């Protein structure tokens, strides 16, 4: 009896599902690949980096943002809108950008940035990890009971980042003027502290770079922004604020 063999065709690679989605509420057109945001394409009615306030309802599926399990397990205030803004910042900054995060605490936002950044982008985390003096009996009470810096390092694991354990003003002296592509301010939220952060870090930003921050819902934060930045600052995703670059990068 003749033996017949069947040659099976090699398996085809899985198809990639890519489509464009327009978020009409926020005027953002973005490309989605396999359920994840791949790129911001444009904002049809205005420049793509002028977002309206998203608040908690960002109108993007939680599966569209690559919020890793490790990030979700880290305690902190970092919602879907904040994730979207970090995604935007990563895409807007150059391939070899240096980004400084002022106020990293337990690493929730830091881990998200490190997990989603471009391979050659550099993340620098600045914090004392001793807690804000005005919040030691509130949100930062952990600093009175444990070594927060050690917890932060454990949470960050083997991610790529550089920690600087210094007060914000002292850390700013380590950088040359116009040397940074982005600075995200999320340290103390008193008027005096935010104003000092702005005055210390603004000179460090390139003309093509971004100064931005978190917790714009606090009146002292808004007061400092209005005094230092006047009408230049804008609302973005979640509870973030940002200032558009003074100049566009030229090729």
N, C-alpha and C positions, 0 to 999 in steps of 0.2 A: 504494500500500500504506500502510495507516494505521500511523503511528508511535505506539507506546505507551510511556509513561514510568512508571516505578515509583517511588513516593514511599517512601523508606526511613524507618522510624521512627527518631527520635533515639536514640542510645545511652543506656542507663540508667546512672546512676552505679554504680560497683562497690559491692556489698553489704558492709556491715561485719559481721564475725563477732564477736559478743560472747557471753561465757559466764562463769559463776561457777565457780571452782575452789577446793575445800577441801583444804588441805594438812594432813592429819590428824596427821602427825608433829609439826608445829609449831603446830597449832591456829590456823591463819590462813585466813580466807575472803577471797579477793580476786577482783576483776573483771578479766577479760582481754579486750582488744579487739585483734583482728588479731594475736594472738600476743604482745602486750605488756601488762604490768601497767598497768591504768588507774586502779585505786583499791583500797585496802584496805577491805573492807566491815566485817568484824568478826572477832573471835576468839570463837567460840561458847562456849567454856568459861571465858573470862576476858576482861578488858579487852584490846582489840586491840593495845595497845602493850606488852604483857607477853609477849615472845617467849622461847622457849627457845633454848639455844645451837644455832646451825646448823652451825658448823664449816665444812668444805669442802663437805660434801654438803648442799646447801640444798633439794634436791628441787624445784627450779624449773628449767625448761628454760633453757639459756643464751640462747635466742632470746626468752625472756620479758622479759629485762632489756635496756634500750636501751644496751648497751655499744658505743659508737661505735668505728669503726675507728681514729680518731685516738687515742682513749684506750687502745686495745689496743696501739698502737705505742709508747706512752710506758712507759719502764721504771719499775718500782715494785712494791710489795706491796699489791695491792688486788684481792681475790678476789670471787667471785660473791656470797658472803654479805655482804661489805662494800658491794657495789653495792646489794643489797637494803635494807640499813640506810639508805644515803643516800637511796634512793627513799622509804623510810618517812619519814625526817626531812623531806624536801622536802614530802611530802603533809601531814605533821603541823604544819608551820610555817605561819604566816599568809601571805597573798598578798604582803604587803609586808615580809616578814621580813628581818632582817639576821643573817647567819650568818657566824661567824668560824672559819676553819680554821687551827689552830696546827700548823705543820709541813706545808708543801706540797711541798717538795723539787722534783722534776722535773715535777710537775703531773698525775700520773696520777689521783688522787682529785679534785683540783681541776677538771680538765677534765670528769670525769664529772658532778660537781655542776653546773658551769656549763652543760653540755649538757642537763641534765634539770630544772633549776630552773624554778619558775613565773616568768613574764615580769618581774614587779616585785620578785622576791626579789633581795637583794644579797649577793654573796659577797665576803668579805674574806680574803685569804691572808696569813698572818703567818709569816715565816721570815727567818733571817739569810742563808740560802742559802750559808753557809760550812761547813756540816756540823757535826754534834755532835762535841764534843771527844773523847768516848769511842769514836767510831766512824770517826775519820779514817783509821785503818789497816784498816778493814773496809768496812762498807756505804757509807760516805761518802768513800771515798778519791778519788772524782771531784773533790771540792772542792779537792784538792791539785794538780790538773792542769788544771782548766778553770774558767771563770766559770759556776757553776751557775745563778745568777740569769738570765743571758742565755739559757741553755738552757731554763729554765722559761718565760720570756716567749715564746720561739720556739715551744715546745710548746703554749702556751695560745693563741697566734695572736690572732684578733680576738674571742675569747670575752669576755663581760662579767664583769669581776672587778676588785677593787682590791687591789694588792699593798702590803704594809707590810714593808719590809726592816729589821726591828728584832728584838732578842731578845724573847721572849714577855712577860716581866715589864714591860719598857719599853713595849711595844705596848699592854699592858692599861691603862696610865695614860691612853691617848688616849680611852678610853670612859667614859661616865658609868655609875654603878651602875644596875642594873635597866634597861639599854638594849638588850640583845641577846636575840634569840629562840633562838639556839643557838650553842654553842661546841664545836668538835670538837678534842680534844687529841691530837696525834700528833707531838710533837717528841722531845726526849730521853727515854729510857726508864729513866733512873736513878731511884731512890727520891726523891732530893732534888729532881730536876728536875720530876717528876710532881707531887710535893707542892706545890712552889712554883707550878706552873701552876694547880693546883686552887685554891689560896688566892688567887691573883691574879685568876682569871677567874670564880669562883663569885659574887662580889658583882655582877658585870656582867650576870648572867642575870636576865631577868624572872621573876616568879613563875610565869608560864605557859610559860617557856622550858625548853630542854634543855641540860644539860651532858653531854658524851659524849666518847668517845675510842677509841683503837685499841691493838692489841697487848696485850690483856689476858692473853695467855699468859705474859708475863714476870713473874716473881715480884716484882721491885721495883715494877712497876706495881700489882699487886694489893696490895702492902704499903701503898702510898700511898693507894690507894682505900679500903682498910679503915680506915686511920687517920683520913682526912679525912671520908669519906662514911659510915663505919660500914656499916650493912646497907642503905643506900639504893640502892646501885648494883646493876645487873642485867646479865646477859649478853644480847647480842642477836645479830644476824646476823654471820657470819664471825668476826672477832677483835675485834668492837666491844663496848663497854660503854656504859651510859647510865643516867641518873637521871630518873625520872618528874617532870614539873613539880609544883611545890608547889601550884599552883592551876590549875583548868581555865579556859580563856578564856571569858568571858561575852559574849553577843551583846547 
